[in-house]
Amino acid sequence: MSLRSLAAELLPAALQGLQRGAPIASSGPAVEASSFQALADKLVYLGKADVRQVREAYRFADEAHLGQFRADGQPYITHPLAVAGMVADWKLDAQAVMAALMHDTIEDRGVTKTELIEKFGAPTAELVDGLTKLDKLRFSTREQGQAESFRKMLLAMARDVRIILVKLADRLHNMRTLRALAPSKRQRIARETLDIYAPIAHRLGLNQTYRELQELAFELLHPWRHAALSKAVTRARGTRRDIVDRVRTDVERAFAQQKLKVQVSGREKTVYSIYRKMREKHAGFAQVSDIFGFRIVVPTLIDCYVALGVLHQLYKPVPGRFKDYIAIPKANGYQSLHTTLVSPLGTAVEFQVRTDAMHAVAEKGIAAHWLYKGGGDKSAAAAADAQRLSSIWLQSLLDIQDETRDSAEFLEHVKIDLHPDAVYVFTPKSKILALPRGATAVDFAYAIHSDVGQHMVAARVNGEPVAPRTELSSGDLVEIITAPGARPNPAWLAIVRTGRARSKIRHYLKSMEAEESRALGEKMLAQALRAEGLKVPSPDPTDADAAALWQQITRWSGNRSRGELLVDIGLGRKIATIVAKRLAQMMGERGIRADPLTLTLGRYGGGDDQAPVQGVVFVDGSEGASVQFAPCCRPIPGDPISGYLGRGEGLVVHTSDCPAGRRLFERDSERWMQVEWAEELARSFETSLHVLVRNGKGVLAQVASAISSAEADITHLDMDNGAGESVELRLLLSVRDRVHLAEVLRTLRRVPVVMRVSRYRAG
């Protein structure tokens, strides 16, 4: 039965249930601590002094939340008690349990961090503060406030992982009790959980929490789809019970014959994972075969491989469906052997083989570190591995923060890094790196070290040269070739998949843009001051008079420093002429007079009504992001040009006869300035051609050959796919100057198939 028909069958009943206000059932355990005694029963792993501290925290939270109720009418204290109970199940320390009890006191009840420090100490207060959102601050949008709150929490988490463990317990309890909220709020919180919190739980290896968060969010976002699939799974469970019982019996008998002590348990995929697989494979429910599987838990690591041999002797394995996550653990520390076998009835059954220690890490992830802390159990080593692997990701959050100050951009990078699928690749020294599926050689370079990424020029995969955009596959051996003078390519932003690589590239590009804009701003201010007969004050901080002058002008302009003012001038946020006139006035007040020679040099003639009011800026193509060549007219050396100082986009160069430029001048004439080509040019420039050719075989090859013979390059090409006698080609060419372009045009006109060729300018 298809998902659509199942939904149609269940739709009336589901709708009636919602109209009656029927609660949404939780797929996870709903046993919660309703009193402190219930919580105390879970704290047997703590010492008496710690339990006394937790009791004090409970009394403090109970008093703080007195008279406060949740949306379902329950006293508010039931929520912190339930969260603390989950934290206690993970065997976290007393400070984490206390933070769980008091996690809403700062946010909801006006308790101060100082008060918490005095009563419970700085570590506990820091945990509570890390869990507190930034709702008390004013943000322009809900999304901005949400992003900033996430950034605060994630950065606090990177310093102390207990913060996110308490937060995940808080979110899980909220999801279990979300039915009391308004539908719009339910949808928003469920979507946030599916996008952020569930992936974080997975990234930290808390698979049990991850599965429940996903299931609850799916149930709230798509209640009818969840109901339809749940019913289908229940039916399948009944029809396949005989298969499951027979497989279990065969497996237990096979291990008994080998005298291998194992624990065999059946497992069932969650409804959300089935739904996701159906969507990914565009398949119906009947085509999702591995709904049921078995978990084999053995005493030692060697027994895992022995058990695998027993299973493969019992049933035939499906080729290509074996994965060894013991030799190569997942990024979150998960370890198991996965194999899919064909049962006697022809159905595929998945088996997971792991030790007790691996099972603890698989279910509890980084929380397993506390479960086994201080004990002599071998599980402590596996838990420590989970913590080490997770800390690599936590450290990457701090790296991204160093490069990204914008909270929305930070959250975007984190979402990228939360992608659950991974590929495992090797460095030339045989070190294994886990990267998101779809990661490229550029991602690999930045994963090795930021300097490797910044200076990458080429890559080899399995000994063969590859393009930087090449996607990596598990098992690839990747080598990065660097050069001291190499720099990141802006085009890499479109191909990288990791937040670390993206943030490093963006940070470099922003730094370069600021540096180039500062140099342009300095040049423009110097030319504008020269027109006033003055020179730019010295940037030397030891020159007291000049330093005081810069301080005065930056205070007037609203900038924090001289460098920031120059960047603003270069980006067009400030007009160089206006700043120069104000600076000249300030210098005059200090007795600095115009120098006649400088004044003479600063003047220039010209009776054109478009004559700019600032000095000439010379461009050679090396200016970078601070100077752009307008795509409407695409000026090349030899064209008469003018510059428009756009607001925040630097200097945009137009040809003097550009229609778009003329319209801008009529609207904003004070932002235009005189621009000329430099004597020495640093690169070639792009221009557009329209070429009308006779339709026929080999036409494009003839045109390309003619352009190549004229020593020009085609950087982009568009053509009409008409069936007429002629075809129009739109070419973007790279040429040195107008003389070179004229040579290209002459060469093209000599080609027999070319009917007409002209330079194209928009407007």
C-alpha angles and dihedrals in degrees: 000000000000124000090246094055091045090052091048090051094050099035098091094048093045091049092050090050092052092047090053089050093247110181121248106247118234117233092207133063113293100191106128136179106258095176138025091253091062088053093044090056088063094049097072089116090065127079122252093255091053092049089052090053091049089050090053090050089051092052090048093050092044091053093044093052095041109139093013119120135190123239091264091056097254120133107267094237089072089072098055088044091054092048091048089050091057091047089051090051087060089051093236117169127270094264091058092047090050091049089051090054093048101032094116099039096092095041100043108021105038096245111157127230089235090058091052091049091053094048104035108013134258098282093058092043090052090053092051092046091050089056093051118102123223096244092128091065121079118245129179093235138018089241092056092050092046092049092049091049090051091050092051092049095045094048090048087048090054088058095043120013092199087078094066092042090057090043092052090050088049092050093046093054091046090052091050090054100035097111092087093066129086114275094247092053091045090054093048094049093044091051091048089050093051093046101041119007100043092050090048090053089050092046089054092047098248092139096165091055091041093055094047094048090050093048095048093046092049090048091053097042097045108018096166095048089048092050093049094049093043090056091047091051091049090052092047090049089057096046094045098043091101091053093049093047092049094048092048091050092048092048095048091047092050093052092045090055090053090047089233115151109226141155112227117197131169121231133192128208115247119252091247093053089051090049092049092049090050090053095045093049096034086231136142124243092264091059093058098090107171098064091128128047144156134244118212115198116193134181102245141023093249089053088061091066093041089052090049090055091050091052094047090051091049098049133010114261121233108245114248094015099098120103127179107207090163095068090037109028121203118258091262094054097261113155129185142119112250122198134161118215134188111242122218089263092055098254122131115245123188121217128195117199121195144139126255089259092051090048091054091051092044092056102031101026113183090000087069086075088073094041090062103026112132095008129113093231117127086229088078089072092054091046090050089052090053090051092048094050092046092048089060089062092042090053090051088060089061091047091052090047090055090058099036125056096167109093096210091051090048091053090049090055091048092051089053091052092048091066102128102210117085143183122211118221135174132236119220086262091057095252113148120231125190114215132173116270108270093031116151137214088268091058089051092052093053091044089058093050136320091243090056090053094045092054100036116135103163144355139215123208115196088346095306124111112246138181117261090247092059111127114231126231130206111277096026118143106219128195123185122209115207137188127198094234097046120113134190117278115231088222088067089076088073095054108038120098104187124085091223094058093043094050093046093050093046092047091052093048092048091049091050092047091051092047093049092044090051092053091048092047091051091051093048094047091049091052093046091050091048088060086058091050093250138113126228111267115254116272089214107122090208090065098089096194094049092044091052090049092051090047090052095048094046090050088052093048095045094242126135097221145006090257093054091050092052091049090052091051091049091050093047096248089120127034112237093214094055092047090047093051091049091046090049090053091051091047090049090054087055092052097258108141132197115270110230093217093050090046091053092049091049096056122087131180134231133130097210112127087229094057107142122236097224134069124275118279116205118212128195103169096261096096096097122199095349092071121045129186110225113250091212095068103008098211119215129191109289095037116112104247143190132191129233115201100217122202105264096342101086125231115342113199118213131177110257092245096046109133092211090051092050091053090051090050092053090053101039111015097159091066094061122098138176115268128182136181116259121241093245118044123209101205147354123279135224126244134171127243131187113208123187111202137175112261114250147103118306095012095127091049091053092050093047091048092052092050091048091050088055088056095245128129129227108224097173137007135191126178139179114247093212124148094222130110094269137042128201118222121199109202133186108206133189111222137166099231144317092293090055091047091052089053090051091050092050091049093050093049089058092059108102095222094052112098099174137357130185142159111259126220122177116244 
